[in-house]
Amino acid sequence: MEQTLIRKLVSADEEYLRDESKKVGNAESISFPETHEQVCEIMTELYKTGTPVTVQGSRTGLAAAAVPFGGHILNLSRMDKVLGMRSEDGRFYITVQPGVILQKLNKSIAARSFSMDAWDEESQETYKAFCRAGSLMFTPDPTESTASIGGMVACNASGARSYHYGATRGHIEALRGVLANGETISLSRGQIFAKGLELSLPTEQGSTINVKLPTYKMPECKNASGYYCHEDMDAIDLLIGSDGTLAILTEIEISLLPVPALTWGITCFFPTQSEAVAYTKLTKNISQGIAAIEYFDDCALDILRKQKAENTAFSGLPFLPKEYGCAVYTELHCDGEEQAYALLETLSGNCAQAGGNPDMTWVATSDSDRDVLHFFRHAVPESVNMQVERSKRNYPEITKVGGDLAVPDDSFETLMNLYDATLEKEGLQHAAWGHIGDNHIHVNILPRDMDEYSRGKALLAGWAAEVSRMGGAVSAEHGVGKLKAPFLEVMYGEDHIREMAALKATFDPKCMLGRGNLFAPQQEVER
Ligand SMILES: Cc1cc2nc3c(=O)[nH]c(=O)nc-3n(C[C@H](O)[C@H](O)[C@H](O)COP(=O)(O)OP(=O)(O)OC[C@H]3O[C@@H](n4cnc5c(N)ncnc54)[C@H](O)[C@@H]3O)c2cc1C
């Protein structure tokens, strides 16, 4: 093993001990591989000693999944190459290394500009056809566009547009991964299926992993909680959303879709949450052209007003009059202006019927208008994270206290009422925003001291328990990581956690990968 691949952690590496959850971990060594082969080499070496390994993409995760619990940090940020492309039945597929950043990939796809020196002949030929084709896009759009593609696949990330296009899972066609012992697997969609709940996975080295899938039923709503499992499932789906616990993803093939002819963003404002919920219900009845429905509560809008007034970095935010109580952003993906204007009229009617004032509506029709709205949407979680960081200066144990809970349609209003009632009772500072079209709102508590932090965490645990009773998901898009591991047990129960731990052990018998993610480390060892 070359000295350069695994090295001791030094104080300058401190940043690699944390992610955007603000939790801080510890580790003894770190590596920055650049190729699949280097990852194999590193894992073969670490397997000898059973050293715990935490995989890192961009560390934008909010559940502390990339925060190391001892051992080695495998940071994939230098695996940032686009490896090639192919086309089949008129569709285009691009293969990337896991450290490729979403934002950069999207720019390359839009500009049709790639560094192709190492591409094979098929890719070079496909590129010519790609340049002749209409505009294409990779649809998953987490608000944090500096996420890596590997991290997005590991968390099954989603974003505003997942309302229409679904989460990352549906846009992944093939994966290559390295197991804890350095062996490798390659999976293409549609090739290997479970028989009932039994799955046999061949490694590239000729051995077989015999997996017994857990027996739980996954919630019927947006979900990124624990392993994705069901009878007769496609094997590739097990690795998607596995939170860095089963394999290190080293090559990822994504699929592209056509860019819609016209994209408009409509932001309607409402006096209170109940009108916003009523508007959403009406808008969800529209069968075509609605790509996203996103919510911002009154506290989130207040945070933006304050940022605009006090922080020059946020001066580009649009002016928000005080009477604009809370907001719902609806994105339209249309085949032309006729459809867009018809939808705009319907939305205006929905807004009035729900109790909003259609005159207080922003309509973004150009790229630059939509950029402002994207800035607006990103500024909310970013500002909340800044506030958590400020509290952390006085109370270092403070981490982000944010919900990522989703429920089936019939429970959504009950959940929103529960949030309201319990937040009012506790009197904690908070802000809520997110994917209202998917019954998935991020309610964040903003603790100013340790008492508020403890009460906020207790509130979140109570909501997770209620959501589990409603048949919902304790994590709908950020992944369970370390912060939400206790909720996963509440959601699925001890027996099913034991089944998940047994599944993990068939891939990773020494419990090296992603220690502390999904299960508490002690539970993993005991099971
Ligand atoms: C302001 C803000 C807004 C956000 N908005 C959204 C949103 O709208 N939707 C959403 O889904 N998320 C959102 N997130 C969370 C985060 O961006 C996503 O979870 C993202 O997918 C994490 O990617 P990453 O590269 O940063 O992964 P990391 O944080 O580095 O890692 C996350 C997990 O993936 C694993 N992992 C990373 N790479 C690999 C790999 N190659 N192989 C195996 N495991 C791997 C890690 O071990 C860890 O378990 C937001 C975060 C912030 C800070």
The ligand as an ORCA input file, in Angstrom:
! r2SCAN-3c Opt
* xyz 0 1
  C     -28.915     23.906      3.057
  C     -29.184     22.446      2.821
  C     -30.293     22.056      2.077
  C     -30.543     20.697      1.840
  N     -31.619     20.355      1.087
  C     -31.843     19.049      0.789
  C     -32.950     18.672     -0.027
  O     -33.705     19.494     -0.506
  N     -33.120     17.343     -0.271
  C     -32.281     16.382      0.226
  O     -32.482     15.195     -0.048
  N     -31.239     16.724      1.000
  C     -30.989     18.018      1.295
  N     -29.921     18.360      2.077
  C     -29.090     17.297      2.652
  C     -27.902     16.840      1.783
  O     -27.518     17.809      0.859
  C     -28.223     15.531      1.086
  O     -28.462     14.522      2.050
  C     -27.126     15.024      0.131
  O     -27.605     13.893     -0.566
  C     -25.840     14.615      0.842
  O     -24.818     14.502     -0.130
  P     -23.274     14.638      0.287
  O     -22.451     14.396     -0.907
  O     -23.038     15.883      1.006
  O     -23.154     13.395      1.277
  P     -22.438     13.311      2.685
  O     -23.074     14.235      3.650
  O     -20.977     13.406      2.525
  O     -22.834     11.805      3.063
  C     -24.172     11.468      3.303
  C     -24.276      9.938      3.428
  O     -23.946      9.327      2.186
  C     -22.883      8.395      2.349
  N     -22.090      8.446      1.129
  C     -21.603      9.545      0.496
  N     -20.997      9.169     -0.631
  C     -21.092      7.821     -0.713
  C     -20.654      6.851     -1.642
  N     -20.017      7.177     -2.764
  N     -20.897      5.533     -1.375
  C     -21.577      5.164     -0.266
  N     -22.018      6.037      0.649
  C     -21.779      7.353      0.418
  C     -22.147      8.869      3.581
  O     -21.428      7.799      4.181
  C     -23.313      9.316      4.424
  O     -23.912      8.169      4.977
  C     -29.656     19.706      2.348
  C     -28.528     20.113      3.074
  C     -28.282     21.459      3.304
  C     -27.048     21.842      4.057
*
